[in-house]
C-alpha cells in the first residue's frame, strides 16, 4: 500500500484484526492567545506536563461494564455495559463498533442518533431499531431484546461479557460460474452464497497480498520477467458455524502431482564472450492463469473459515438475508455502501463515491459541528512513557485519550518515531513546524485557521546578539540551532554526531556539553529551562554562549494569525484556501515522487457552514488512490472552503466509537499523532 509520509523511510508494522461488514467495503477501494504576535520574551515557567489520558468518568446507573467480550469461547476486545431495567431486569448494551465488527450487523441510515436501525439476516425495508446511549467515549446499543430473539445466552463475568450463540450449520457454499480474471475484465462482479440453517455471527478479515513465484526462464541468460498484473489480496470470511464435510472436501486445495525436477541449464559462455550486441528485450511475463476465488474452506474451533483470493481492484461487499438464512458475498469493483448516520449530536458519519471527471473515488468522512454543546477537538499523540517519541495504531491512541472519533495527523520519522511537524495543545508547543508546511489551527469556540506555518524563534544574548533557532522539539534534523523543552521528555539524546549542547536554566546558561556520537549519552532537560543543540556549522556559536551568561527567547508565528489559536496540527501540503485550490507541494518541500504518487489520502477541512470534515479518500474504481492534485480537487468538490492534506497511505485511519470506518485495522500503520474528537459528559 502506498506510503504518503514524506522524507523518511521506515518499516511498517501491522497487526491483524477483523473488519466490520460495513467498514470492509472501503478497505480495498484499492491519509486563548499564546504569545504576542510580535517578539516577546518566553516565560520559562512551563505549564505542567500534558497527560494523554483523562481519568475515566464514572458511568452512572451502570450495574457492570468492561472492555472484553467472550464470543463462543473466543476472547475479543469490545466495550459493553449492563444497566438495571424495569421489574429488576438487567439490560445489556454493546458499543456499536463491537456490535458491527464481531457480530456482522449492518447499520442503516439514520438521522436520529438515539435510535439506530440495523439489518442482520432480516428485512431492510422494516428494520429492527435499537435504542442508543452515549457514555464515555462510546455509543452503546441496547441489544437485550435482539439477543433474546436470537437465542443468545449472556452473562457478565468481571471485565468480560460472555456471549454464547446457538450452534449453526453451513449447509452450502455456491459461487457464480462467471470467471474472475482481472486480466480479462478487472471490473467484473462475482457472487458467493453461503447458506446457513440459522443466523450466526460472522466477520471479514483483509489479509496480505498473495505472493506468486514466477517460473524461471528457460534461458538462464535472460532475466526472469516480472508480472505487470498487481497481485491478488487475501480475504477471510469467518462464521460461527460448522460446514458440511462435503463443502470442506469440495474446497480443499488439491496437491499437484510430483514431477521430475527440470534440468539445470548452464549459461551460454560463448554468448557472454561474443562481441557486444543489442541485448534481447525482456518481454512481459505471460499472464498467469486466474486463481480460484475460493481458495479453501476449513473448520477450526467450531468456526467455518472461507479463504478468498481477490484480484486487485475488487473487494468483497457482504450482506445477509433471511428465508433462507444466507450470507451474500459480492466481489465488486465498487463495494463501498452509501452511509449517512447521525452518530451523536453534531457528529455525522457519511460515505459514498465522489466523481472526479471519469474517475470515481470511495470517500468515508465524519462531519463535526463543534458549535454543538459538548463536542471538542484536540491533538493527541502516541507518546512513550517519557516524551514525544512513539507510534501506535490510531485505535489504541484514540481509546487511550477517550476520544469518540479521530483521524491520523502529521508526519513523523518512522525510524526513531519522532514528530516532523507542528503539534500544539493548550497553547503549548509540543513540536514546532518545519519547512513552512500547511497546518490547521483552532480554538474551543469552533473557529479555524488554515495556512502555511513557520515558527520564528530567536535566542537573544546579554549583549543583544541574536541567533536564529530553527527547530523546536523536532525530529527534523538540519544544520543550525534547535531547542528542546521538557515537553520533549525528561532527557535529550543527540540526533547527530558532535553536537554542542547548551543547558539553560532560569534564563541562564549553566552548562556546555559535547554530545558525542548520535544516540549516545542522554542529557537531562531541566524542568525550569531547556536545551539548545548546536549542529554542524552552528557549533561555532558556542563561543558566544559562555556559561553564566543570561539569554532570552523571542517567538512569533508567521502568519501571526496562528498565534491566536491554542491548538495546531501541521502536515501539508495545504490544498484549498478560501474555496480556491492553492496546492504548492514543491514550495512546501515535498518530493516529486510524493507529489505524483497515487495513494490513499487523509484530509481535514471546513465548509461554508462552519462544519469540520475529516476525510479518508480511498482508491478509485479499478485503480489507485488520488495524487495530491486530485486530492485538492476532491476536497473542493466536497464543499471545502479550506482544506489540508494529512499523512496518508497506510497511515490513513478514520476512527469512530472503537473501530476504523475506512479500512481494516490489519492494514493500518502505526502513527505518531492524530486529531481527536471528544464528547463531554452531559
C-alpha distance (Angstrom), angle and dihedral (degrees) to the residues before:
residue distance angle dihedral
X1 . . .
X2 3.82 . .
X3 3.77 116.6 .
X4 3.81 114.1 -137.0
X5 3.78 96.0 -170.8
X6 3.78 113.8 115.7
X7 3.82 132.3 -136.9
X8 3.77 99.6 6.2
X9 3.77 135.8 80.5
X10 3.75 120.3 -155.5
X11 3.73 145.5 145.4
X12 3.77 118.8 -90.5
X13 3.75 115.9 -136.5
X14 3.76 116.8 -154.5
X15 3.78 135.9 -166.6
X16 3.76 126.6 -158.0
X17 3.77 124.5 -122.3
X18 3.75 139.1 152.8
X19 3.78 122.7 -94.5
X20 3.76 128.3 -133.8
X21 3.80 117.2 -116.5
X22 3.81 91.7 -115.2
X23 3.77 96.1 42.3
X24 3.78 96.6 48.5
X25 3.78 92.0 66.6
X26 3.80 91.2 73.9
X27 3.77 96.3 45.1
X28 3.78 104.5 93.3
X29 3.76 100.5 21.9
X30 3.62 63.0 146.9
X31 13.84 79.7 -91.2
X32 29.41 159.9 -3.5
X33 3.84 95.7 -142.8
X34 3.75 116.0 -67.0
X35 3.79 104.6 -163.9
X36 3.75 135.2 -15.9
X37 3.78 111.9 -80.8
X38 3.79 89.2 -125.0
X39 3.78 122.6 66.7
X40 3.79 109.7 -64.7
X41 3.78 134.5 164.2
X42 3.78 116.0 -93.9
X43 3.77 115.7 -121.5
X44 3.78 103.2 -126.8
X45 3.79 92.0 -158.8
X46 3.80 97.2 100.6
X47 3.73 125.4 -148.5
X48 3.80 114.9 -109.1
X49 3.81 115.8 -78.0
X50 3.78 110.2 -83.1
X51 3.75 115.0 -115.0
X52 3.77 117.3 -144.9
X53 3.76 98.3 -147.6
X54 3.76 126.5 55.4
X55 3.79 118.5 -147.5
X56 3.78 111.7 -86.8
X57 3.81 107.5 -104.7
X58 3.78 115.2 -128.8
X59 3.79 114.0 -102.1
X60 3.78 104.7 -126.6
X61 3.79 118.7 -143.0
X62 3.81 93.2 15.4
X63 3.81 120.3 134.7
X64 3.83 95.2 -166.6
X65 3.80 138.7 -13.4
X66 3.79 142.3 175.3
X67 3.79 146.9 158.3
X68 3.82 102.5 -119.5
X69 3.79 128.3 80.7
X70 3.79 125.5 -165.4
X71 3.80 105.8 -154.1
X72 3.79 111.8 -171.9
X73 3.79 90.0 -30.1
X74 3.82 97.9 -43.7
X75 3.81 117.2 114.3
X76 3.81 111.7 -135.9
X77 3.82 134.6 168.8
X78 3.80 116.0 -104.2
X79 3.80 137.5 130.7
X80 3.81 119.3 -118.2
X81 3.79 141.4 159.7
X82 3.77 140.1 -171.7
X83 3.80 125.4 -142.6
X84 3.79 133.9 -169.3
X85 3.79 110.1 -102.6
X86 3.76 137.3 -176.6
X87 3.82 119.9 -41.1
X88 3.79 90.8 8.2
X89 3.81 93.4 -60.5
X90 3.79 116.3 148.2
X91 3.80 115.2 -133.3
X92 3.81 121.1 -151.4
X93 3.80 123.5 -142.0
X94 3.83 127.6 -170.6
X95 3.79 125.5 -165.2
X96 3.77 106.5 -106.7
X97 3.80 92.8 -122.8
X98 3.80 92.0 57.6
X99 3.81 91.1 44.5
X100 3.81 91.8 54.2
X101 3.78 96.6 41.8
X102 3.79 103.3 40.4
X103 3.80 101.9 34.3
X104 3.81 102.2 32.3
X105 3.81 96.3 -121.0
X106 3.79 116.7 165.7
X107 3.83 116.7 -138.6
X108 3.79 116.6 -142.7
X109 3.80 127.9 -152.4
X110 3.79 116.7 -75.7
X111 3.81 136.7 171.5
X112 3.82 92.8 -166.2
X113 3.80 113.1 77.5
X114 3.81 91.7 -162.9
X115 3.83 93.8 60.6
X116 3.81 124.6 48.5
X117 3.83 120.7 -168.5
X118 3.81 112.7 -148.4
X119 3.79 138.7 -172.7
X120 3.83 124.0 -150.6
X121 3.79 117.9 153.3
X122 3.79 85.4 -31.8
X123 3.78 144.0 96.4
X124 3.81 120.8 -60.9
X125 3.80 93.2 -159.8
X126 3.83 93.7 55.5
X127 3.80 102.6 27.9
X128 3.76 128.1 -179.0
X129 3.82 110.1 -105.9
X130 3.81 119.1 -148.0
X131 3.80 125.3 -159.3
X132 3.82 114.4 -120.7
X133 3.79 133.5 -152.9
X134 3.82 128.8 -165.3
X135 3.80 112.0 -138.4
X136 3.79 127.3 159.0
X137 3.80 109.4 -35.2
X138 3.81 96.8 -24.3
X139 3.77 143.8 71.5
X140 3.79 109.5 -133.6
X141 3.82 125.2 -154.5
X142 3.79 121.0 -148.7
X143 3.82 101.4 -124.5
X144 3.82 96.5 169.5
X145 3.81 97.7 111.2
X146 3.81 92.7 34.1
X147 3.82 90.6 55.9
X148 3.80 93.4 46.3
X149 3.81 92.6 49.8
X150 3.83 90.1 48.4
X151 3.80 92.3 50.6
X152 3.81 96.0 -115.5
X153 3.79 123.6 160.8
X154 3.84 112.3 -142.5
X155 3.79 129.3 -173.6
X156 3.80 132.9 164.8
X157 3.78 115.0 -130.5
X158 3.80 110.3 -179.6
X159 3.81 108.2 -71.2
X160 3.82 91.8 -7.8
X161 3.79 130.0 82.7
X162 3.81 107.3 -150.9
X163 3.83 112.7 -148.7
X164 3.79 122.0 -176.7
X165 3.81 118.7 -175.7
X166 3.82 126.4 -164.8
X167 3.78 115.5 -87.3
X168 3.79 112.2 -95.8
X169 3.80 134.8 -162.2
X170 3.81 127.5 -141.7
X171 3.79 100.7 -141.0
X172 3.81 102.0 178.4
X173 3.80 143.8 1.5
X174 3.80 116.5 -159.2
X175 3.81 127.3 -177.6
X176 3.78 122.6 -164.5
X177 3.78 111.6 -108.8
X178 3.79 94.5 -121.5
X179 3.81 113.4 115.8
X180 3.79 116.3 -114.2
X181 3.80 102.8 -144.1
X182 3.81 117.1 151.7
X183 3.82 89.8 -165.3
X184 3.81 91.9 62.2
X185 3.79 101.8 38.6
X186 3.81 118.2 -8.4
X187 3.81 92.4 -170.3
X188 3.78 101.1 55.6
X189 3.78 124.5 119.6
X190 3.81 130.7 -129.0
X191 3.81 127.7 -175.7
X192 3.80 131.1 -147.9
X193 3.81 119.7 -165.4
X194 3.81 119.4 -158.0
X195 3.80 112.7 -167.8
X196 3.82 120.1 -154.1
X197 3.77 134.2 -174.6
X198 3.83 90.3 -135.1
X199 3.84 140.0 -0.4
X200 3.79 113.3 -76.6
X201 3.83 137.9 171.2
X202 3.79 116.5 -87.8
X203 3.78 138.0 177.5
X204 3.80 138.5 -167.3
X205 3.79 124.3 -141.0
X206 3.78 125.8 -167.1
X207 3.78 112.7 -144.0
X208 3.77 136.5 -171.1
X209 3.78 128.3 -68.9
X210 3.79 116.7 -77.7
X211 3.80 110.1 -110.0
X212 3.77 116.4 -143.3
X213 3.79 124.3 -161.5
X214 3.79 112.2 -139.0
X215 3.81 114.9 -139.4
X216 3.82 112.8 -114.1
X217 3.78 119.5 -101.8
X218 3.77 117.3 -98.1
X219 3.80 87.2 -126.0
X220 3.85 111.3 59.7
X221 3.82 90.3 -158.3
X222 3.82 91.1 63.8
X223 3.84 114.5 74.9
X224 3.78 116.4 -121.2
X225 3.77 109.0 -99.7
X226 3.78 119.6 -123.9
X227 3.77 121.4 -126.6
X228 3.80 115.2 -108.2
X229 3.80 91.5 -155.1
X230 3.84 114.1 96.8
X231 3.80 111.5 -118.4
X232 3.77 124.4 -99.6
X233 3.80 120.6 -106.6
X234 3.78 128.1 -128.8
X235 3.80 119.2 -120.3
X236 3.78 127.1 179.6
X237 3.81 127.6 -157.3
X238 3.82 112.0 -162.3
X239 3.81 122.5 -169.2
X240 3.78 129.9 -175.2
X241 3.78 93.6 -123.5
X242 3.78 142.4 80.3
X243 3.81 120.4 -104.7
X244 3.76 122.7 -135.0
X245 3.85 109.6 -98.8
X246 3.81 89.2 -121.1
X247 3.82 89.1 63.4
X248 3.77 92.5 49.6
X249 3.80 90.6 51.6
X250 3.81 92.0 45.2
X251 3.80 92.6 55.7
X252 3.81 100.4 35.4
X253 3.83 109.6 118.8
X254 3.79 113.0 -112.0
X255 3.78 115.1 -129.1
X256 3.81 112.2 -124.7
X257 3.77 117.0 -111.5
X258 3.83 113.0 -100.9
X259 3.79 114.2 -98.8
X260 3.76 133.2 -168.2
X261 3.78 115.1 -89.9
X262 3.82 111.7 -99.7
X263 3.80 115.6 -109.7
X264 3.79 115.8 -94.2
X265 3.79 108.6 -112.4
X266 3.78 117.8 -149.4
X267 3.81 121.8 -146.7
X268 3.78 116.1 -95.8
X269 3.81 100.9 -110.7
X270 3.82 92.9 -170.2
X271 3.81 88.0 58.1
X272 3.80 89.9 52.3
X273 3.82 92.4 49.9
X274 3.79 97.2 45.4
X275 3.81 120.3 104.8
X276 3.75 115.5 -77.5
X277 3.77 112.2 -81.5
X278 3.77 132.0 171.5
X279 3.78 107.0 -72.9
X280 3.76 118.9 -113.0
X281 3.81 109.3 -101.6
X282 3.77 117.5 -111.7
X283 3.77 106.6 -116.1
X284 3.78 120.3 -147.2
X285 3.75 114.0 -95.4
X286 3.78 113.7 -100.0
X287 3.75 113.3 -98.5
X288 3.79 109.0 -93.6
X289 3.77 120.2 -122.7
X290 3.79 110.4 -91.9
X291 3.78 114.0 -94.9
X292 3.79 118.8 -124.1
X293 3.79 110.5 -96.0
X294 3.80 93.5 -135.3
X295 3.77 105.1 55.0
X296 3.79 99.0 176.6
X297 3.79 145.3 -15.3
X298 3.80 117.6 -152.1
X299 3.79 139.8 160.0
X300 3.82 116.6 -128.9
X301 3.82 122.0 173.5
X302 3.81 93.6 -17.5
X303 3.80 92.2 -49.2
X304 3.77 127.2 112.7
X305 3.79 111.8 -136.8
X306 3.81 119.0 -162.5
X307 3.82 112.4 -165.8
X308 3.81 117.5 -156.7
X309 3.79 134.4 -170.0
X310 3.82 107.0 -152.6
X311 3.84 123.0 -170.1
X312 3.79 120.9 -122.1
X313 3.80 112.9 -83.5
X314 3.79 93.7 31.6
X315 3.81 131.2 89.6
X316 3.80 137.1 174.2
X317 3.78 120.8 -95.1
X318 3.80 108.2 -165.9
X319 3.80 128.4 -161.2
X320 3.79 137.7 159.0
X321 3.79 135.4 -135.8
X322 3.79 135.9 -175.0
X323 3.81 131.2 -131.7
X324 2.95 92.4 61.2
X325 3.79 102.2 25.7
X326 3.76 102.0 -126.8
X327 3.79 142.1 164.1
X328 3.81 111.5 -142.1
X329 3.81 116.1 -157.2
X330 3.81 113.1 -171.0
X331 3.81 115.2 -171.1
X332 3.79 100.5 -148.8
X333 3.79 142.5 166.7
X334 3.83 88.7 -137.0
X335 3.81 106.5 39.9
X336 3.81 97.1 151.2
X337 3.81 109.6 113.9
X338 3.80 117.6 -149.7
X339 3.79 113.4 -107.8
X340 3.80 133.5 -176.5
X341 3.79 109.6 170.5
X342 3.79 126.4 161.1
X343 3.80 99.1 -142.6
X344 3.82 99.6 178.0
X345 3.81 136.1 -11.4
X346 3.80 104.0 -62.4
X347 3.83 94.3 4.1
X348 3.80 119.9 99.6
X349 3.83 129.3 176.9
X350 3.79 115.2 -149.0
X351 3.80 136.6 170.7
X352 3.79 136.5 170.2
X353 3.80 142.3 121.9
X354 3.80 120.4 -70.4
X355 3.80 118.2 -155.0
X356 3.80 120.0 -136.2
X357 3.79 108.4 179.2
X358 3.79 106.1 -55.5
X359 3.82 92.9 -20.6
X360 3.81 125.9 92.8
X361 3.80 119.8 -155.3
X362 3.78 125.8 -165.9
X363 3.81 109.8 -127.8
X364 3.81 128.7 -171.8
X365 3.79 117.7 -174.6
X366 3.78 147.6 158.6
X367 3.79 123.6 -133.5
X368 3.80 113.2 -150.4
X369 3.79 126.1 -168.4
X370 3.80 103.7 -163.2
X371 3.78 90.1 -175.5
X372 3.80 87.7 73.3
X373 3.78 110.3 97.9
X374 3.77 113.6 -100.0
X375 3.84 101.8 22.6
X376 3.80 119.1 112.2
X377 3.80 135.3 168.9
X378 3.81 124.1 -142.6
X379 3.81 139.5 162.3
X380 3.80 116.9 -107.0
X381 3.77 131.0 -172.4
X382 3.79 138.9 -167.8
X383 3.78 95.7 -119.6
X384 3.76 124.6 177.3
X385 3.82 117.4 -122.3
X386 3.80 87.1 -88.2
X387 3.77 117.5 37.5
X388 3.77 142.8 -32.8
X389 3.80 100.3 -47.5
X390 3.78 113.7 107.2
X391 3.79 147.4 81.6
X392 3.80 132.6 -147.4
X393 3.80 139.6 164.9
X394 3.80 109.3 -78.1
X395 3.82 89.3 -122.3
X396 3.80 89.6 60.8
X397 3.81 94.4 45.6
X398 3.82 93.5 47.1
X399 3.79 92.1 50.0
X400 3.80 91.6 47.4
X401 3.80 90.0 54.0
X402 3.84 92.2 42.5
X403 3.82 91.0 -122.0
X404 3.79 116.8 164.5
X405 3.81 91.4 -152.5
X406 3.78 140.6 -0.6
X407 3.77 150.5 150.5
X408 3.79 134.6 -134.6
X409 3.80 114.3 -91.2
X410 3.80 136.4 -161.2
X411 3.78 137.3 -12.0
X412 3.78 129.5 -75.8
X413 3.79 141.6 177.9
X414 3.78 106.7 -93.2
X415 3.79 93.7 -156.9
X416 3.81 100.6 54.8
X417 3.86 95.2 17.4
X418 3.80 93.3 -128.3
X419 3.85 125.8 145.7
X420 3.80 121.8 -96.7
X421 3.78 101.7 -166.2
X422 3.76 148.2 20.5
X423 3.80 122.7 -37.4
X424 3.80 116.9 168.5
X425 3.80 125.8 167.5
X426 3.79 129.8 173.9
X427 3.84 89.4 -2.0
X428 3.82 91.8 -59.0
X429 3.79 121.6 118.1
X430 3.79 109.7 -129.3
X431 3.80 90.5 173.4
X432 3.80 130.5 0.0
X433 3.82 127.3 -125.8
X434 3.80 123.8 -97.1
X435 3.82 136.3 -151.6
X436 3.83 95.7 2.6
X437 3.79 89.5 -79.1
X438 3.79 128.4 168.8
X439 3.79 120.0 -79.6
X440 3.79 141.8 172.9
X441 3.82 123.5 -135.7
X442 3.79 129.4 -173.0
X443 3.79 145.9 163.0
X444 3.80 136.1 -142.3
X445 3.81 91.3 -93.2
X446 3.81 91.9 67.8
X447 3.82 95.6 -105.3
X448 3.83 117.0 142.2
X449 3.77 138.1 -164.5
X450 3.83 126.9 -166.4
X451 3.79 126.1 -168.2
X452 3.78 147.3 110.6
X453 3.78 107.5 -68.6
X454 3.79 134.2 -147.6
X455 3.80 126.6 173.3
X456 3.80 111.1 -148.9
X457 3.80 111.4 -159.2
X458 3.80 123.7 172.4
X459 3.81 128.7 -169.6
X460 3.83 109.9 -140.2
X461 3.80 118.8 -160.7
X462 3.81 128.0 -153.4
X463 3.82 91.3 -98.0
X464 3.83 89.9 50.3
X465 3.78 97.0 -103.6
X466 3.80 110.3 154.9
X467 3.80 122.8 -147.1
X468 3.82 120.9 -177.1
X469 3.81 117.3 -123.7
X470 3.78 106.1 -148.9
X471 3.81 102.9 -172.7
X472 3.81 137.5 27.7
X473 3.83 121.1 -157.5
X474 3.80 89.7 -26.6
X475 3.79 136.0 151.3
X476 3.82 87.8 -152.6
X477 3.79 104.6 104.2
X478 3.80 123.9 -159.7
X479 3.79 137.5 143.2
X480 3.81 110.8 -73.9
X481 3.80 139.8 55.7
X482 3.79 121.8 -40.3
X483 3.80 128.9 -176.5
X484 3.81 128.6 -143.0
X485 3.80 122.3 -166.9
X486 3.83 130.8 -174.2
X487 3.82 87.3 -88.9
X488 3.83 85.2 73.7
X489 3.80 90.8 59.2
X490 3.77 139.3 -88.3
X491 3.81 92.3 -65.7
X492 3.80 141.1 25.9
X493 3.81 121.9 -141.1
X494 3.85 116.3 -159.9
X495 3.80 113.4 -97.5
X496 3.84 94.1 -165.2
X497 3.79 135.9 29.5
X498 3.81 122.5 -87.9
X499 3.80 99.3 9.1
X500 3.79 118.8 169.0
X501 3.81 108.2 -134.9
X502 3.80 119.5 -155.8
X503 3.81 117.1 -162.0
X504 3.82 114.5 -149.2
X505 3.81 122.1 -169.7
X506 3.80 124.3 175.3
X507 3.82 90.6 -10.4
X508 3.80 93.0 -54.1
X509 3.80 130.6 106.4
X510 3.80 107.5 -119.5
X511 3.83 103.3 169.5
X512 3.78 144.9 14.7
X513 3.79 114.6 -154.4
X514 3.78 136.8 -178.2
X515 3.77 110.0 -124.9
X516 3.80 95.1 -155.0
X517 3.79 118.4 -169.2
X518 3.79 123.8 3.7
X519 3.80 110.8 -88.7
X520 3.80 91.2 18.1
X521 3.78 129.6 125.6
X522 3.80 116.0 -4.2
X523 3.82 114.4 -126.2
X524 3.83 118.4 -147.7
X525 3.82 114.9 -118.0
X526 3.83 109.3 -137.6
X527 3.79 115.2 -122.4
X528 3.81 89.4 -139.7
X529 3.79 95.2 48.6
X530 3.79 145.0 3.1
X531 3.80 144.7 -110.1
X532 3.79 127.3 -104.4
X533 3.81 116.9 -153.6
X534 3.79 117.2 -158.1
X535 3.81 110.1 -157.8
X536 3.81 131.1 -167.7
X537 3.83 110.9 -37.6
X538 3.80 92.2 7.4
X539 3.83 90.3 68.6
X540 3.81 87.9 85.0
X541 3.82 88.7 69.2
X542 3.82 89.5 71.2
X543 3.79 89.8 87.4
X544 3.81 89.0 62.2
X545 3.81 91.4 54.6
X546 3.82 107.5 60.5
X547 3.79 121.6 177.2
X548 3.81 111.3 -88.5
X549 3.78 96.3 27.7
X550 3.79 120.6 127.7
X551 3.80 120.7 -119.9
X552 3.80 137.1 177.9
X553 3.77 135.7 -171.5
X554 3.78 131.6 -133.0
X555 3.77 118.5 -159.6
X556 3.79 135.1 -172.4
X557 3.79 137.3 158.2
X558 3.77 125.4 -128.8
X559 2.96 113.1 -116.0
X560 3.80 90.7 35.3
X561 3.82 90.8 -142.8
X562 3.81 89.6 78.4
X563 3.81 91.2 65.8
X564 3.81 90.9 67.2
X565 3.80 93.4 65.4
X566 3.82 125.4 79.3
X567 3.83 95.0 -155.5
X568 3.81 127.4 56.6
X569 3.80 135.1 163.8
X570 3.79 119.2 -175.0
X571 3.81 125.1 -156.9
X572 3.81 122.5 123.9
X573 2.82 179.4 160.0
X574 3.79 101.1 159.6
X575 3.81 106.4 -126.5
X576 3.82 110.1 -177.2
X577 3.79 132.7 15.6
X578 3.81 124.6 178.4
X579 3.84 89.2 -7.6
X580 3.83 91.8 -57.4
X581 3.80 125.4 110.8
X582 3.81 106.8 -114.8
X583 3.82 99.3 171.2
X584 3.83 111.5 159.7
X585 3.78 104.8 159.1
X586 3.81 93.6 162.2
X587 3.80 90.0 53.7
X588 3.81 88.7 53.5
X589 3.84 89.1 52.3
X590 3.79 98.6 -110.8
X591 3.80 116.8 152.5
X592 3.80 124.6 -107.7
X593 3.80 90.4 -115.8
X594 3.78 91.4 53.7
X595 3.80 91.7 48.3
X596 3.80 94.2 51.3
X597 3.80 97.3 39.0
X598 3.79 117.0 116.5
X599 3.78 105.6 -141.5
X600 3.78 146.0 138.2
X601 3.82 108.7 -76.3
X602 3.80 137.7 -152.8
X603 3.78 120.3 -153.9
X604 3.79 143.8 172.2
X605 3.78 126.5 -156.8
X606 3.79 146.9 154.9
X607 3.80 126.4 -127.6
X608 3.80 133.6 -144.0
X609 3.82 89.9 -93.7
X610 3.81 92.0 55.0
X611 3.80 93.4 -106.4
X612 3.80 116.9 146.1
X613 3.81 118.2 -135.0
X614 3.81 126.0 -164.4
X615 3.79 109.9 -166.9
X616 3.79 142.2 -168.7
X617 3.82 113.8 -163.4
X618 3.78 113.3 -165.9
X619 3.79 135.8 -172.0
X620 3.77 122.8 -41.6
X621 3.79 115.1 -115.2
X622 3.79 106.5 -78.3
X623 3.80 95.2 3.4
X624 3.78 149.5 44.1
X625 3.79 131.0 -59.6
X626 3.81 127.6 -80.0
X627 3.78 125.8 -70.2
X628 3.79 116.8 -131.0
X629 3.80 94.6 -89.3
X630 3.81 90.6 51.6
X631 3.80 90.2 46.0
X632 3.80 90.3 56.2
X633 3.81 91.6 48.7
X634 3.80 92.5 48.2
X635 3.80 92.5 50.9
X636 3.79 89.7 49.2
X637 3.82 90.7 49.7
X638 3.81 89.8 52.0
X639 3.80 90.1 59.8
X640 3.81 100.9 -98.5
X641 3.80 115.6 162.6
X642 3.82 92.2 -174.3
X643 3.81 123.6 13.4
X644 3.80 138.6 178.2
X645 3.80 130.5 -163.9
X646 3.81 112.8 -128.6
X647 3.79 129.5 -162.7
X648 3.80 107.2 -62.6
X649 3.79 146.2 174.0
X650 3.77 111.0 68.7
X651 3.83 88.5 -7.3
X652 3.82 91.5 67.8
X653 3.80 104.3 112.3
X654 3.81 125.4 160.5
X655 3.81 110.9 -168.4
X656 3.80 131.3 -162.9
X657 3.79 130.0 166.2
X658 3.80 99.0 -23.3
X659 3.81 101.3 -37.2
X660 3.80 142.3 70.2
X661 3.79 112.9 -106.0
X662 3.78 98.9 -162.6
X663 3.78 107.0 42.9
X664 3.76 148.3 2.0
X665 3.80 113.4 -77.2
X666 3.81 86.7 -130.7
X667 3.83 89.2 69.0
X668 3.82 97.6 43.1
X669 3.80 119.0 100.0
X670 3.78 126.0 -136.0
X671 3.81 110.6 -96.8
X672 3.79 135.2 -162.4
X673 3.80 102.2 -137.4
X674 3.76 144.4 1.3
X675 3.79 146.0 175.4
X676 3.79 115.3 -98.5
X677 3.81 130.5 -157.9
X678 3.78 114.0 -147.9
X679 3.78 131.3 -162.4
X680 3.77 114.2 -150.9
X681 3.82 115.9 -140.0
X682 3.79 114.0 -100.6
